[in-house]
């Protein structure tokens, strides 16, 4: 192998490191990555939609199924209507082991896992989640699971964004924004609703608003929608709704207010049934193999589908038939109740899918029933019953998810009818108030509350987690340019050379290879690295990895944390200050500082350095004091401290010469 072949991987690594450094360290870099996330989320939404259609066609012979009632599968004609019972079992046998083996967080509706990743894990989501979630959810829906596709696409887009952010090593505050970009982009692409995607990403996933976050999510949603339109079309997602439906009499706003209260109660009922059946399923299945649970539970789901085949899959065609007036009042109520039951069973048995589309379905059918009843009671003056269907659609989801901006935008944008603005605003506002008054958790956060994770109360601590290494470090007076082809080291700079050691004012008692952190890495990552490698502190690299800007020790980190939290923290001696390096943390990648070593010099009683200022010591070339240990504590290398017997000075020094290489 030639020297040139050996150098190529190193050059490629340096190029990618420089690109990643420029992206992670600037606002423009955040926006560039948001665009890339939008591309990935858009393509992910397209692939996911095609997967659903493919699996539905494989098992039923149609790309959409259920709207025609008791009809058998053209691919399984010998089963007759019995295929409605058999197919969910087959689906469970396929996606159950897949989820259990490769990504258990892909089970359920997905959005809570993304929310907690943003709130408590710095936006970190395992890369394989996107693939497993896409396959498992498409199989669930294609084999009759009565769930939506928004939860899966949110988790798919968010996992893609998180994987990209982790590769670039984005700081946690920006990683959370990227995850919101992935979620918003996925919603925008799958529903052709970029405004809804923006609000979903900011209001539900990120749960805080800033100019940078809003602009980044806007970019991602716009790009994702633009990517999906050539494949999925440019029509309004709910184009089957009648257009031009308005309230002709202002007094009908009273009916809207009453409907909003009813819809809010229905939304809370949906949440209660969902988690009640999940508890029941957990109790009945306790101690049995989880991978088999979807298949056995599929029998129960199949019986529901046999009784009410309109519950098969997402159910949008059934919604369109409902608002077109094809169903009687009593059947509309059965559809609403059936969707609550079928969705809850689908998720309780271990299925994978969302609750957004079921909320819309429940809202449309119950709202249409309300509109039909109003028409019977008050005549044509009550307005088109479809108006109440649209209003209830937003109110039910608002009550369940407590996301008024997302609900309002979804109704108006997905129908394309902005004449609905005022009644939808009223309904969403009332539903939000009723939901807040009667329930603490939402359909998303309740899943987390049951695990003991309250992300609403954890939100104020984000200011702490947004601290970066640059804010915690002690900056060097002169940043150190890392060794390069233009700055080769000399033999006199090698640790262990007799002439160098003779110039040190003490004995080398310890030497090790240092790890490093980047200036924009979060305090959470810094603390992880200090725990693993922090015996003598950590060098802080510039974003492009070409300079050492400062040094972090446990002491400097605690000082900064104490200042930020606004309270006194008593620091007790700990082995963490003087312990050795452990195994690399699985939660954060290590960054070896190649070509450098940390050297500990212990000051003996006979040393000429005793009694002198640290800043006055003539250290050998290439040796820089970065910390010192006195007693049990690791301290900052203040040039004005007086060196005492037994002090241990930690020096950063070059260890090997760097070969000349052809410039890139």
Protein Blocks (a to p, Z undefined) as FASTA:
>chain_A
ZZklmmmmmmmmmmmmmmmmmmmmpmklmmmmmmmmmmmmmmmmmmmmmmmmmmmmmmno
pabehjlopaddfklmmnmmmlmmmmmmmmmmmmmmmmmmmommlgcjhlmmmmmmmmmn
nopacfklmmmmmmmmmmmmmnopacdfklmmmmmmmmmmmmmmmmnopafklmmmmmmm
mmmmmmmmmnopaklmmmmmmmmmnopacfklmmmmmmmmmmmmmmmmmmnopadfklmb
cehiacfbfklmmmmmmmmmmmmmmmmmmmmmmmmmmmmmmmmmgoiafklmmmmmmmmm
mmmmmmmmmlgojklmmmmmmmnopacfklmmmmmmmmmmmmmmmmmnopacdfklmmmm
mmmmmmmmmmmmmmmmnommnopfklmmmmmmmmmmmmmnopaklmmmmmmmmnopaklm
mmmmmmmmmmmmmmmmmombdfklmmmmmnopafklmmmmmmmmmpcfklmmccdfbacd
dddfklccdfklpghiaklmmmpgbdcfbdcddddddfkbcfklmmmmmmmmmmnopadd
dfkopacfbdcdfklmmmmmmmmnopacdddddfklmmccddddfkbccdddehiacddd
dddfklckgopafklpccdehiacfbdcehjbccdddfkbccdehiacdddddfbdcddd
ddZZ
